[in-house]
């Protein structure tokens, strides 16, 4: 069984139950996460024998410790080995830890809101989500138990984490998501303004013969025209370019990405025909245009949901930030980071 990180943020993000979690990590460069992972792995053995539980924040009387903060890093970063950190790495680590602390503060405030709103998640709902997680990862109940053991987590702790993530999701659904609207008019306008993004580019399927400068390229073109030798035979015998042993085949290429001399040579011929020789870095090239695959514009119906999500995400981020700021304004949050 492949290793799974049984972190409810990862699981519920994947199953669209805790969608706000994707915003927690927005803006953290990948290399920063790698650096953080290295430090965490270097520190974990020491923390196994000595845990420094310094308080880093208090939210309406509920504390967040340095251990809580460090523990949140580990599930994302287990795959990397340690390294010695320089001053820039340490600075980047501070940025990551600050974002994680912000997320932990948000989590507490959202759970407090769930309690205020009398929201609940029952055991059946939690077990259904755990079953969906197992099915999507081809895990048996025994596999799940072994993975929980490896992560030093009981099933009850895991269920509690899932339940809390689902409660946060419900708060956000009620207080934030219902305020985010993407209209059909917005989708149509975006589609009209970005049609080139939803167009499959024109492609050509080509064969190539690349000859050294001293080879008689004109003579070879004449022989090809008279069918004295096939393009494929000529490529295998004379070409020094890619695909020579496959009869000169270089597959499909996007028309827009071809060099200008290639496009000029191909513009003079039709599918099945051979170009006049032209120069590539001092060598002579002959192209065979095997096929033209015309560009195809994807219809609005094909990309509607893709556009909707693209427009939805930034709107949601704004509403989420405003909502959390409002909760923090009404709360007593003491950051000691």
N, C-alpha and C positions, 0 to 999 in steps of 0.2 A: 504494500500500500504506500502511495506517495505521502510525504509529510504534509500535513495540513496545519495551519495556524488557526486554532479555534478561538479567534478573537471576535467578539460579537460585532465590532465596528466593521471588520472586513466582511464577515458573513452577511450582515444585514445590509451593508452597502451593496454587496453583490446581488442580493435578492430584492433590492429597491425598498427595503423596510426602513433603512436609516439613511435616506438620501442626503441629509444635511452633512453627513460625515465627509463627503467628497470636497466640501468647501473648507474643511479644516486644513487640508493639505495643500490647497491651491496656493501657488506662489512659493512653495519650498522647492528649490532646485534639486534634481535627482542626486547631484554630487554631494549636496548637503546631507541627504539621507544616508548616503554611503559613508560619509565621514562619521555621522552619528552612530551608525551601526558599529563601526570599528571601535569607537570608544566604549560603547555598551558592552561589546563582547570582551573587551579588555577588563572591564570593571565587574562583570557578572560574577566571576569566581570569588572575588573578595567579598562581594555583597552576600554571597551564600553563607558566609561565616560571620559577617558583621554588617548589619543594616543600620544606616544612619537615618533616623526617621525625623529629620528636621521639617518643621512646618513651613510650607512655601506659599500657602494661601488659606484664607478663611472666608467662607461664603455663607452668610447668614448663620454663623456659628458652626458650620460644618468644615472640618479641616481637610486640606490636601497636603500630603507629606512629600518629601523628596523621593521616598521610596515609591509612592503612587506614580509620581512623574516618571521616574526611571523605568518602572515596570511597563508603562505605556509605550516606551520606545522599543522594547525587546521584540515583541511579535513581528514588527515590520522589518527587523534588522538581523534576524538570526542566521542568514545565509552567508554573511561576510566574515572575514577574519580581521583580527586587530592590526593596528598600525600606530606608529608614533605620530601624534598630532602636532602641527605647528600652530603659530599664533592665529593665522587665518582660519584654520580648522576649528579652533576653539571659539572664535567669533561666530562662525557658522553654526556651531553646536548651540550656542546661546540663542540664536534665532529660532532653531528648531524647538528647543525646550520651551521657549516663550510661547510659540504657537500651540504646543501640546498643553501647556498650562491654561491657555485661553480656552482650549477645547474642554478641559476638565471642569473649568469654571462654568462654561456653557452647559455641560452635562448636568451639573448639580442644579443649576437654575431651572432647567427644563424639567427635571424630576420633581422639583418643588412646585412648578406650575401644574404638572400632571396631578399632584396631590390636591392642589387648590381647586382644580377643575373636576375632581372626583373621577378621574380616568382610571381604568383598570385593565389589566391583561390577565386572562385566566390561564390555568395550567394547560388546558386543551390547545389554546392558541400557541403557547410556547412549544409544546410538543409537536404541533403541526409544522412549525418553522424548523425545528431540529430535524424532523423527518425529511423536509424538503432539502435541507442542507446535506443530509446523508445521501439522499437520492441523487442530487446534482453532482456529488463527488464520488459516487459509487462506493459508499462506505456502509458497512454493516454496523449494528449497534455495538458489536464487540470491537470493531475498528475504532469507533468513536471513544469507547472506554479506554482503549490503549493510548489513543492520542491525548485524551484528558490527563491520563497518568503522566505522560511525557511532559506535559505542560504544567504539572503539579496543580491541577484544578479538579475539584470534585464536580460531579454532575449537577449538584444543587447550585454551586457557584456559577457554573456555566448557564444554567436555567435563569438564575437571577440576572446575569449580564444580558441575556437575550431579552428578558422581560423589560429591563430598564431601557434597552435600546428601542423596543417596540413602543414603550410609553413616550419616549422623546419623539418618536416618529408621529405619534398621534397628536401630541401637542402642536407640532409643526404643521401637520395636516390641517388642523383646526384653526390655528392662529396665523399661519404664513401662506401655505400653499393655496388656500382658497382665495387669497388676494392676488395671486399671480395669474394673469390672463394673457394668452397669445391669440389674437384674432385671425380669422381667415384673411382679412385685408392685409395684415402685417406679413403673413406668410407669402401671399401673392406678390406683394411689393418686394420682399427680399428675393424671391425667386426671379422676378423680372430684372432686378439689379445685379444678380449674381449668376446669370444663366451659364456663363462660361465655366463656373465651378461645377455645374451639373451636366456637362457635355463630355461624352466619351470622345477622346481625340481620334482624328484620322490616323490610321496606321497603314504601313506597307510591309509586305512580306518579301524579303530580298534574298538573292544569292550574290556572292561576291567572289571575284577573282582578282587577287592582288599580285602584280607582276613586278619583279625587279626592273630597274631603269633600262637595262640592256636587252630585255626581252622585247620581241616584235609584237606589241599589243595590237597594232592595226592589222597585221597579218592574222592574228588569232581571231579578231572580230570577223574578218572575211571568211575564215574557215567555219566559224560558228554560223554565219549567215548562210553558207552553202550546205550546212548540216553535215560537214565532213567530220565533225566531232561535236558531241553534246556539251552543253555548258557544264554539266556535272562531271563528265570525263575530263574536261579541260581544267576544272578546278582541282580535281584530285592529282592531275599530272603537273600542272604549272603553278598553281596558286601558293603563295607564301603567307596568306592571310588566314583569319579565323574561319573555322568550318570547312577547311580544304578537304579533309578526309570524308566529310559528309556531303560532298558535291558542291561546296561553297555556300551551303545554307547558313544564314545568320539570323533566321527567324523573323519575328515581327518587331518593327521599330515605329515609334511615334513620329509622324511626319514633322511635327513642330520641333523635334529634338535633333533632326538631321542637320548636318553641316550644309552650308549654302551650296557648295559644289555638288553635293549629293542630290539636293533638290533640283538643281538646274539640270543635271544629267537625267534624272527620272522624269522631269516635266516633258521631255521630248519623246517619251515612249509610252506604250500601253502594256497592260498585263500580258505576260508571256514573251515580251520583247527584251532585247539586250541593248544597253546604253553604249554610246561611243566612249572610248577610253578617256579618263581624266586623271589628274594628278592628285595623289595623297602623300604628302611628305616625301616627294621625290620618286615615289613608286607609281606605277600605272594601275588604275582600277577599272574594272568592267563590272557593271551591275546587271543583274537579271531581275526584272520586276515580276515577281510571281503572282502577287495579288494586291489589290487595294481594298482596305477595310474602311469604309466611310465612317466619319464621326457620327455619333448618335446622341441627340439631346434627350436626357431623361425627363419624363413628363412630370408635371407638378404633383400628380397623384403618387408617383413613385418616390418622391423626395419630401412629401408633405410632413411626415412625422419627423424626419431628420431635421428639417428646417424648424419645426415647432420646438424641438428640444434645444436647438442652437439658440433660438430666441428666448426660450424659457429660462435657461441656466443663469444668464446675467441678471434677469429680472428677479429670479429667486434669490440670488446672492445679495442683492440690494435689500429686499424685503427681510431676509434672514438677519442681515447685519442691523437693520433698524429695529427689528423686534428684540434681538438680544441686547442691544444698547438700552432699550426701554426697560428690560428686565433688570439690567445692571444698575440703572439709575435708581430704581426702586429698592434695590437690595443693598446690603452692607457687604462689600467685597474688599478684603484686605489682602493685597498682593505683597508677598515678602520674598519675591524671587531675586 
